[in-house]
Structure formats: C-alpha cells, structure tokens
Amino acid sequence: MTLTKRLSGEITDIRSIEFVCKSCGTSVSFNPAKWTAIVPSRCSNCPDAAKWTPTTDENIRQFAVLLTQLIKAEKDMPLEIRLDFELKEN
C-alpha cells in the first residue's frame, strides 16, 4: 500500500511565485495577480551571480502573463482551474 499526500487548490489560491538562488538561498517573490512579468535576471545577493534565466527568460515572462490573465479571467469562466501537487516527505 502506498500513501500519497496531495495538495489541491484553485488558480486564484496562488499567493506568490518565488525565484530562489540555488547558490545562497536568496529569494524574490511576486504576487501573480499583480505581476508585471518582469523576471529577475540574477541574484541580488551573490556578487558574481550567473544570469538566472539565460535561455528561458521569454518562457517565464509568457508564463507570468498567462497566469496573471487566468487569475483575472477565472471569475467569468464557466470552469475552475485547479492545481494539484504531490507533497514530498522531508
């Protein structure tokens, strides 16, 4: 038998999108309902920080725009968008 913990929520339940530096742990978060699709280009804490999004910058920007539009439009949609996550044990 396998026990799986899952978390399910509506797209409007998303409170923030967080970018975390893998080197030092510094994070920058945005409220997706108000996000202007500006993606941080590098860690503000690491002096020699590598660029965070060298090839995916446009993809992340498009994701931000789409997510913001969906959150604003969902109240007028005939459906709910739900996200489902599997919770991993630490």
C-alpha positions in Angstrom: 0.0 0.0 0.0 1.2 3.5 -0.9 0.2 6.6 1.0 0.4 9.8 -1.1 -0.2 13.3 0.3 -1.6 15.8 -2.2 -2.5 19.4 -2.1 -5.1 20.8 -4.5 -6.1 24.4 -4.9 -7.7 26.8 -7.3 -5.5 29.0 -9.5 -6.7 32.0 -7.6 -5.3 30.5 -4.4 -1.7 31.1 -5.7 -0.3 33.8 -3.4 3.2 34.1 -4.8 5.7 32.9 -7.3 9.2 32.7 -5.9 12.6 32.7 -7.5 15.3 31.2 -5.3 19.0 31.3 -5.9 20.5 27.8 -5.8 23.8 29.2 -4.5 22.8 31.3 -1.5 19.1 30.8 -1.0 18.1 34.4 -1.6 14.6 34.6 -2.9 12.4 37.1 -4.7 8.6 36.6 -4.8 5.8 38.1 -6.7 2.0 38.2 -6.3 0.9 36.6 -9.6 -2.4 38.6 -9.7 -0.3 41.8 -9.9 2.8 40.5 -11.6 4.1 42.7 -14.5 6.0 39.8 -15.9 9.4 41.2 -15.0 11.7 38.3 -14.3 14.7 38.9 -12.0 17.8 38.4 -14.2 20.2 37.4 -11.4 20.6 37.0 -7.6 20.9 40.4 -5.9 23.0 38.8 -3.1 25.7 36.9 -5.0 28.4 39.3 -6.2 29.4 37.1 -9.2 25.9 35.7 -9.8 25.3 33.9 -13.0 22.3 35.0 -15.0 19.3 33.1 -13.7 17.4 32.8 -17.0 19.7 32.8 -19.9 17.6 30.8 -22.3 14.2 30.7 -20.6 13.5 34.4 -19.9 10.8 34.7 -22.6 9.1 31.4 -21.5 9.0 32.6 -17.9 7.6 36.0 -19.0 4.9 34.3 -21.0 4.1 32.0 -18.1 3.7 35.1 -15.9 1.4 36.9 -18.4 -0.7 33.8 -18.9 -1.1 33.1 -15.1 -2.0 36.7 -14.4 -4.6 36.7 -17.2 -6.1 33.4 -16.0 -6.4 34.6 -12.4 -8.2 37.8 -13.5 -10.4 36.0 -16.0 -11.4 32.9 -13.9 -14.3 34.7 -12.2 -16.0 35.0 -15.7 -15.1 31.5 -16.8 -17.6 28.6 -16.7 -15.0 26.4 -15.0 -12.4 26.4 -12.2 -8.7 25.8 -12.9 -7.2 23.7 -10.1 -3.6 22.8 -9.5 -2.6 19.5 -7.8 0.7 18.9 -6.1 2.2 15.9 -4.5 3.7 16.6 -1.1 7.1 15.1 -0.6 8.3 13.9 2.8 11.5 15.6 4.0 
